[in-house]
């Protein structure tokens, strides 16, 4: 399983068309998804810039997606592609659950079941300063808020039965969630019907800079994430993390293959070279990591785009296919299907098991102009 982080190493002024072209190339290579990271602030410029206000020291990669709002950009990509998954980072620290649930549900409908949510738990001062805050958000608060927001969002996605319709005179298959917690009070239901996937794919980027056993990210990933992006230093670090997070997930009663671990793979591809990796060498590394339990797949970060991505698609993917390690075509289905993940169940009773008729909800009349 492969991913391409499309927000890295792009030109300094990327256009929407440039990202659309990257997604099309990734789809030509049968990759699983494009992933757009996001920041809600410009970071402090690096030293050595010019006299411009940003010091000339901020790149497009620093702001994620060139600064374009990721769900808007992915909606554009959805209309020009047919198979590739569409994953965006959305902050739990600086978001409210209702609009976040609605936006992701909308993308899943627009893309016919290809949406994924990278659950962002950051909260540095650069971002906090744009949300009426004078201090960065403490880690314990961020993760507590993230857990509650995720709970509310999934309840909102489940507030419609799969067969629910807005119809007067029938028992509605739509319910309020009536959530009251430490951070949020949300009545519901969502105003978007249940999506093709039930829930978009739940992704988390884990920070491996500290001890694995002390990491808030490790605990959060083990409990909630279905797919985890990592950036390990080496195969040993990745193997240690994978074993630890899967063991913790099992303690929560989750399936033994969860979460799916996708370490970052930075590629510089040349068909033949003594100074950079050949397609065979890259495939060797990927196969070694997978066999060692260090990876279930990879997030591919080309050294440059579009050239590096094109080289990966044209040379590394065929090598993996020759080894029987990668698909030869997309199969029909959603992004969840591609990862072998079940669709979250519709917990509403079926019509034939409803023992007592329920009164209709007094939905407001809809006017057209």
N, C-alpha and C positions, 0 to 999 in steps of 0.2 A: 504493500500500500504506500502510495506516494502523495505528498502534498507539495505545493509550490507557494512560498510566501511571496506574494506578488508585490508587496510594499517595500521590498528591500532593493537597494542598489539601482534605483531608477534615476532618470535624468533629473536635473534640478528643478525643472518646471514641467512635470508630467501632466499630460492631458488625460481626459476620460478615455479618449480613443486609444491612447497608449496602453492603458490598463485593459481595455477590451481586447486589443491585439494580443496581449500577454495571455489572457484567459483563453483565447482561441487557440494559441499555440499549445498551452497546457492541455486543452481538450484534445487537440490533435495527438498529443502524446499519451492520451488515456489516463491522465493523472486524476486523482480522486477529487481534489478541490483546489480553489484559490483561497488564500487567507489574507485578509486585510487587517493589519494591526491598526491601532488608533491611539492618539494622544489628544488630550483636551487642552493643550497649551503648547506654545513654542518654548522649547527648553532654552536655558541660558546659552548664549553663543560661546563657542570655543575661542580662545585667544588667537590673535594674529589676523583678525579680519580687517576690513577696510573701514571707512567712516560711516557706512550705512548703519541704521539703527540696530540691525541684527548682527553687526560685526562681521558679516560674511562667513560666519562659522557655523551655520545651520544648514543641513542638507535636507533634501526631500524625504529621505528615509527617517530622519529624526521626528517627523510629524506624522508618519504613517499614512500611506495612500496619497502622499503629496499634499496632505491637508484636506482632501476631499472627504466628506462624511461617508463612512464606509457602507451603510445600508443603501444610501442613494446611489453610490457607485455600483454596488452589487446588483441593484435592481436594473441598472442599465446593462450590466453584463448578462443578467438573466435573460434579457430579451434577444441577445445575440448568440447565445449558446444553448445547447440541448441537454447536456449530460453532467457537466462538471459541477461539483459542489461549491457553495458560496458561503464562506465563513467570515464573520466579522467580530472584532473585539468591541464589546459594549460594556461600559463601566457600571459596576454595582455600587460604587462609592458615590457617584454623582448622577445617578439615574433614579427615576421613580418607576415602580413596577408596571403600572398600567400602560403608559406609552411605550415602554420597552417591550412588553408582551405583545402589544398591538403591532409594533413595527416589525418584529421578527415573524409574527404570524403572517403578516402581509407579504413579506419576502418569501415565506414558504409557499404561500398560495401563488404568487407571481411566478415562482420558479418551478412549480409543480413538484415540491418536495425535495428541494436541494439546499435548504438553509441550514446554517450552523451558527451557534453562538459561542464565541470565545469569551468566557466569563472573566472580565477584567476586574481585578481587586486592588489596583494601585490607588495612590492618593498622595502624591508628593506635593510640595508647596507650589510648584509652577501650576499644577492643575487646580489645587485647592483655592488659589488666589482668584480664580475665575468663577468660583462658586460661593462667594460671600464668606470666605474663610481666611484667617490670618496665619494659621498653622497647618502643617501637614496632618493628615488623619492617621491616628495611631493604628498600628497593625491589628490589635485585638478588636478594635471597633470596626475596622474595615471587613474583617472576616465574619464577624457576627452579623453585620449589616448584609453582607453578601449572601449568607445562608438564609436569612429571612427573606431577602428580595427574591432569591431563587425559588423559595417555597411559594411565595405569592404569585410569581410569574407562572409557575407550573399549574397552580390552582386555577388561574385565569385561563390558561390554555385548555384545561379540563372542564371549564364551566359550561361548555356546549357538549351535548352528545353528538356522536358522529352523524346521526340522522336528524339532528335538530333543524327545525325551520321556524321562522316567525309566522305563526298561523293562529288566528283567533278561533276560539271554540274547541281547541285541542289541548291536551295536557302538554305544557311546554317541556322541552328537553333542554332547557337552559336554566342555570341556577346561579344565585348570588353566592359569593364565597364568604362574605362577612368576616374578613380578617382584621384582627386588631392585635398588633404586636408592639415591640419596643421601638421600631423605626417607622412602621407603616400602618395605616388604617385604610383598608380598601374594601368596598362593598362588592364590586363586580355586578354582573358578569362582564366578560369581555364583549366588545361589540364586533368581533370578527369570529366567524365560525371556526370550528376545529380544523386544523390544517392537515394536509396530506400525510405528514409524518406524525401527527399527534403533538409531538414536541419537536422543534428543531434539534439537531445534534448538539449535545452539550460538551464543550471543549474548555480546557483550562491550560494556561501556560505556567509551568512550574518553575520556580526559582531554585536553582541548585547551588547557589553561592555559599550557603551555610550547611551545617550538618543536617543530613536527611531527617534524622529522628527528631530534630527540633523545628522543622520547617512547618509554618502555617500552611504553606502551599501544598506540602505533601499530605497533610491531614484533609485539606479541602478537596484535593484531587481524589484521594481515596474514597471519600464519602459521596461526592457528587459528580465528578467528571466521568464522561464516557470515553473521551479521547484526551490525552495529555501531550502537549508540545513541550519539549525540553531542549536544553542546550548544554549537554554534558561535556566535560573536558576530554574524556576518553571512554573507551569501552567498559573499563572497570567501574567508573562512576555511573555510567548508564545502567549497567547490570545491577549494581547495588540499589539504585533508585527504583528500578522496575520491580525488583523483588520486594522491597520495602513497601511500596505503594500498593502493590497487588495483595500483599499480606494484610495490610490495614484495610483494604477494601473488603477482603474476605471476612474480616472481623465485623464488618457492618452487614454481613449477609449477602454481599454482592457476588455475581458470577465470577469464577476464577480467572477468566480472561480479561476482566475489567480492572482498571481502565486500560485502554489501548494506548501503548507508549510509542510516540513518534519523535525521536530525537532529530535535532537539526543536522543537516548534511550540506555543508558549503562545497560547491563544486566548481572546479576550473577544468573544463573538458577540452582536450585536444585529441584527435584521432591517434597521433603518435608523438610522444615527446618524452624527454628525459627530465624535464623540469616541472611538468604538471602531470596530473593523473590522466591516464588513458581510460577509455570506457571500460576496458576489462579490469583495470585496477579499481575503479570506482565500484563496479559490480562486485568485485572481490570483497571490498570493505563492507558493502551492504549485506552481502550473504554472510560474512563472518559475524557481524553484529546481530543479525537475526537468529542465527544458529546458537549464539551464546546467550540468548534471552535478553540482550541489551536493547532490542528494538522489535516492535511489531510492524514497523514501517518507518517512513522518514518524512520529515519536512525538508523539502529541497530548496536551498537558497543559492541560486547561481551566483557566481562571482560578478557577473554583469548581465544586464538584460537590455535588449532582447537576445543578444548573441549567445550568452551563456545558457539561457533556457532553450533556445533552438538547438544548441549543441547537445544538451542533455536529452532532449526529445529525439533527435536524429541519430544519436550514437549510443547513449547509455540504455535507453528504453529497449532498443532492439537486442542489446546484449543480455539484458535481464529476461527478455522474452525467449531468447535462445536457450537460456538455462531453465526455463519453466518457472520463473520466479515472478512473472508479471503477466497481466491479462493481455489478450490479443484483441479484445473488443469490450465495449461497455455492455453490461446486461441491463435490461429494463428494471426500473425500481427507483426508490428514493435514496438519498444520501445515507440514511440509516441502514437500508438494505445492503448498500455497498460495504458497510463496516460490519455486517452480520449482527446488527442490533435490532431487537424487536421494537415494534411500534407500541408506545405506552397505551395501556388498555383504556377503553371507554368504560367508566365505572357506573354509568347509568344503567338501570334495569331495562331489559327489553320490553317492548310493548305488551307481549303476551304474558309477562310476569308482573305487570302492574295490577295489583289487586284492588286498589281504590282509585277511581278517577280523580285527577288533580285539577283544581280550578285554573283557568288560564291566567297568565300574567297580563296586567293592563299595560301593554306596550303602547307608547305614544304613537299617534297617527303619523304617517309619513306623507309629506306634501311634495309634489313635484312642480317644478316651474319651467 
